[in-house]
C-alpha cells in the first residue's frame, strides 16, 4: 500500500479540484420534484468525467431494470422519464475485496425561502461552498469522483473491484433509484454512502414516517352552524396532545446502542401547519380546513404496523371524529449494521490515520436509503461524509475543509479495503 502521507499530500495539493467538482455539480440543477425530477444533466456530467478516467459508465433507465417494478420495496407513482441512474465498475487485478462508492444525485427543490446567494452558483466564501445540494449530497458525490481521479493520477491499481454509482430519486422517500442499482448488479462486498455525516461513521439510520392530517369544519365569518368544533379548536386540541404521543414513543421505543447518547432518539415533530393563504389580498374568514404535516422517527427494529397502531390509537383519543390521514411517502424503516463488521473497524482506522483522532461511530439522525443495502441485499454499508449546514433550507453550504478530510479518509480506505497492488507515482 502507498505511504499514507503521500496519499494525504495528493489530496491537499489538489483540494482546488475537489472544490471545482462540487461547484460543477451545484451549477447543474438536479432537483427532485416528486413524482418528477431533473437529474439527467448531472448524470451526464459524471459519465463524461468517468470516461475521461478510462471507466465505462452505464446510464440506464429505471424502467429497463428487470424486476424493479415487481420488487416488494418498489414505490409506485414516480415518473422516471429522463432520470437515468449511473453505474460503473473498474475490475481489480484479482484477490481483493470489492467496494461500492454510492450517493444520490437528486436534491430537494430550491424552495420559496429567500436565498442570499445564488442557489445554483457554487459561491465560495471562506471555508463554505454555497448552493442547493452542496451538502446533501453533491459534496459526497464529488468526493467519490475525486478519489477515482486520485487513483487514476497516481497510477494506483487495486486488487478488488471498485464500483461508482449515483442514483436518482432518493429525496422524498424515493429509494427506487437505490433499489434499481442493486437489481442492476452494481454491488460489492461493502458500500460507503457518502451522505454528510459530519465525519462520523454512521452504520445506522433512524426510520421515518410523514402523515398529512386534515381537520375540517364549516367556515365563514357569520355562521349559525351551531356547536361543531372549528378547525382552530381541533388544531389546538391536537397540538396540546402532541407531547403525549412523543412521550409514549420515547417510553415504548427500544433505544438502539448507536443512539444510546441521543437525548431524543425517536423525535416527533409538527413540520407544517396550513389553513389559508396569507395577506390582505385574501378575505378574512374562519378556516374550514387545516392541514398538518406530522413527522415521527423510529429506532432500528421497530415495525411500521406497531407504530401506526400506536399513532391511530392516540389520534382517536384526541378527537371523537378521526380527521383525514394520508401517508404521502413510503415508510422508511430504521436499520443498523453490526458493530463487529470489518467495514466499520477498517474505515475507522483510515479515518484515525487521516484525521489524527478516532472518529465517532453513531447512528445518523434521520432516515435514508441505507436500509436497502442492509435489509434487502445483505450488503454491509455505512454513511460517511463531510459537514455542512442549512440542509434542505436556503443558503445550504458545505464545509470545504471537512470535504478534504473526508477525501483523505476515503482514499486511504479504498487502498486498504480493495488492496493496492502497485502505484506508478508513489513509493
N, C-alpha and C positions, 0 to 999 in steps of 0.2 A: 504494500500500500504506500502511496506517496507520502512524504513527510507532511503532517497536518499543517505545519507552519506555512509551507509553500501553497497549499490549497487556500488557506486563510488569506495569505498575501494576494493571491489572484483576486479574491472577492473584493478586498479593499481597493486594489488598483483598478477594478472595473465597476465600482459602485455606480458610476455615471451611466453605465449600460443598463444596470438594473432599473435605475430611475427612468431611463428612456423607454424601456419596455412597459413599465407601469403607465407612463404618460401616453404611449401609443394606444394602449388598451382603453384607458379612460376616455380618450378622444374619439373612440369609436363606440357610440351608444349601443348598448345591448340590453335594453330594458325588457323586463318581463311584465306584460300587461295581461295577465291571465284572463281568458284562455289563450291569448295570442302572445307573440313575443318577437323580438328583432335581434336575435343573436348571430345571424349568418355572417355579417361583415366581420365581426370579431373572430369568428371561427376561421374564416378565410385568411385573415391576417396571420393567425397562429399557424395555419397549414403552410403558408409561404415561408415563415421563419423555420419551420421544421424541415422543409425541402432544402433550404439553404444549408442545413446541417447534414444533409445526406439521408434524412429519415424519409420514410414513405407513409405519410399520414393518410388516413381514411376519413373523409367527410361523408357520413352516412345518415340517411333519413330514418327517423324512428319507425315510420310505418313499414320499413323494409326489414326490421329486426324480427326474425322468426320467434313466435311465441310471446311477444311483448303484450299484445292486447289481451291474451288469454291468461296471463300470469296473475295470481291472486293479489299481488301488490300493485297492479296497474290501476291508475286512477283515470277514469274516462272523462270526456268532456273537454279535453285540451286540443288546440289546433296546432299542429307541428309543421305547417306549411313554411318552407324556407327557414327551418330551425334545425340544422343538422348537428349531430354530435360529432366530436372529433376524437379519434383514437390512433395511436401509433405505437409500434413495438420495435425496439432495437435488440435483436438477438445477441446474447452473450457468447463468449468463447466456449462456454460449457462448464458444468460443475459448480455453478454458483446459484444462490437464491435469487429469485426474481422480485422486482419491486414495481409497484404502480404509484406514480405521482398523479393525483387527480384533483380536480376542482370544478366548480360550476362557473360558467362564463356569463350567465344572466345576472342582472342586477334588479333591484326594485326600481320603480319609476322615479324620475326626477322629483315628482310630487309638487304640491302647490305651496309648500313653505318657502319663504323668501331666502334665497342664497345670497351670500355676499361675494362669492366667487363664481366663475362660470362652472356649472356642474360637469361640463364636458371639456374643461380647459386643461386640467392637469397642472395647475399652478403649483409651484414650489415656493414655500415661504419658510425659511429656516429648516427645521427637521421635518416639516409636514408637506405632504403632497395631497392636494385637494381634488376632489371630483367624485361623482357618483360611481360607486363600486370600487374606489381606490382601496378601501379596507375590506369590503365584502364583495367578491374576494379576488379582484384583479391583481392586488398586491401578491397574493398567494400564487395565482396562475403565473404571474411574471417571474416569481422566484423559481418556480419549477422550470420554466423555459430557460432562465438564466443558468441554472445548474446544468441543463443539457448543453448550452453553449460553452460552459466552462469545461465540461468533459471533452467536447469537440476540440476546443482551442488547445487544451493541454495534452491532447492525444491519448486520453485515458481509455483503455479497453477494459470492459468488465467481464467477469465470468458468467454472471447471471443476466437474464433479460431485464431490460429497463423499459417500462411502459409509461407513456404520457397520454393524458386524457383531459379533455374539457367537455363538460356536459351542459345541456340546456335545461331550463325549467326546474331549477332547484327551489327558487323562491316561491312563496305562496303554497308551500307543501307539495310542490310538483312531484319530485322524486322519479318520475318516469324516465328522465334522461339518465339518471344513475342506474336505474334498473336495466335500461337498454344497453348500457355499456357492459354490464355483467353478462347479459344474454348474447351480446355480440362477440364476446370472447376476450375482451381487453382486461384480463385478470392476471393475478400474480400471487406469489407466496405471502405478500403483505402489501398494505396500501397506506400511504400518507395522504390525508385530505388536508390541503393547505389553507384551511379556514384561519381567520385571525384569532389565534388562541392566546395572544399576549405572551408568546414564547414559553407557554406552559404546554406540557404534553397532556393531551386530553383523550383518554381511552374510553370516555363515557359521554353520553348525551342524555339530557332530560327528554321526556316525552312532552307533547303539547297538543292542546285542543282549543279551537276557537268556536264559540257559539254566538250566533246572532239571535237576539231576543227582541221581540216586538210586543210592546204594550199598546193597547188600543182602547179608545172610548169615543163618545160623541164630542165634537169640538164646537167652537163658536164663542162669541162674547156674550150674547144674550141667549141663554139656553134654559129651558124649563124641563130638562130631561129627567130631573129627579136626583136620586142619591147615588147613582152609579159612580164609582171612583174614577176620577180623571187620570190621565196618564202621569201627571206630575205626582199624584198621590201614590200610584202604583210604583213609579220610579223611586220615590222617597223610601217606601217600604223595602223595595229591593235593595237599594244601596245600604240602608241601615242593617240589613241582614247579611250582606256580603262577608263581614268579618266572621260570622258564624260558619259559613262554608269554608272559609280559609282556615279557621281553627280546626274544623273537622278533618280537613285534608292533612294538616300538619300532624294531627293525632293518629290518623289511620295509616298514613304512608310509612312504609318501612324504609328508612333512610339508608341509601347505599353508601358503603365506605368511601367512595370517591367524593361524596357530598357531606361527609361527616362534620366538616368545619363550616359548612354553609349556614348562615343564620336563618335562611328561609328556603329550604330545599325544594318545596313544592308551592311556589307562589301562585296566588290568584289575583287577577288584575281586571279592572274595568278599563278597556282600551279606548273606547269611543262611546259618546252619547250624542244622539241626534234627534231633534224634534221638528225643526222647520228652518227654512232659510232665514238669514240674519239681515237686519238693516231696515231703514225706512222705506226702501223700495218694496217691502213686503207688508201686508196688513197685519196689525196687531190682533192676534186671535189666540184662543186656547187650543193648544195642540191636541189633535185626535190620535196621533201616533208618536211613539217614542221608540227608537231603536237603540239597542245597547250591544256593543261588541264586548263579549266576556271571554276571558282567556285564562286557562289554567295549565299548569305543568305537572309532570308526573315523574316518578322515580323509575329507573330500570326495574323491571319485574312486575310493575302494576299493569293491569289489563284495562282495555277500553271499556268493556262491559261493566266491570266493577265500579269504575269512576263515574261512568254516565248514570248508572243506577243511583249512586250516591248524589249526583247532581240533580237528577229529576226529583228524587225524594225531598231534597232540600227546597227546590224551586216550588214544589206543590205546597210545602209548608209556608212559603212566603205569601202565596196568593191562592184564594179559593178557586179562581179560574186561571188555569195554566196559560201563560202567554205563548205566542207562537215562537217556536225554536227551530232554527236551521243550523246545520253544520256546513259552512261553505267550503271548507278544506278537509283533506283527509286527516284521520287520526295519525299522529306521529308517535310511535312508541319510544319509551326510553330504552337505552341499550348500553351495555358495558362489556369491555374486554377484560379477561382475567389479568390480574397484576403480574402473573408469572410468565406472560408471553415474552419471548425474546425481543420482539419488536419494541416493547416498551423499554426494557433494560438497555438495549443497544442504542436506541435513539437517545436515551438519557445520557449514555456515556459520550456520544458525539456532541450533545449539547453542552455537557460539562467541559469537554475539551475546547469547544469553540467559545464559550461564554465565560469560562473560569469559575463557574458555580453550578451546583446541581439544579436542574430545572424542577419546578413544581409539577407534580403529577396529580391531576384533579379532573373531575368531570366538568365539561363545558356547561355554561349557564342556560342554554336553550336547546331546542330540538334542531335536527338537521337530517341529512341523508345517510349518516354513518351506519344506522341500524340495518340498512340493506346489505352491507358487507357482512356484518356480524351474524344477522339472523337468517337471511335468505341464502347466503352463499358460503358461510363459514370462513370468510377471509379476515384475518387479523387486520384491523385498521385503527388508526388514531388520527386526531386532529392536531396539527402543528403549524403555526404561522406567526406572523408579526403582530404588532399592536397598532391600533388606530382609534378613532373616535367618531362620534356623530353618525354611527352606522344606521342606515335607513332614514337618516334625517338630513336636513340641509347642512351644507359645508362638511360633508363626510371627508375624513382625511386618513392617510396612512403615515405612521412614523417611520421615516426612511431608515434611521439607524437600526431599528428593530428588524426591518426587512433585510438589511445587510447581515445582521446577526443570524436571522433565520436561514439565509442563503449559505452562510458558513456551516451551520449545523447540518443542513440538508446535503451539502456537497460532501462533507465528511462521512455522513451516514450512508449515502449511496455507495461510496467507495468501500465502506466497511461491510454493508449488507450484501451487496452484489459481488464483492471481492474484486479489487483492482488487479488486473493481470499485468499490465505494464502501462507506462506513460512515455510519450516521446520527449516531453519537455521538463519532467520533474525527476529529481534524484530518487 
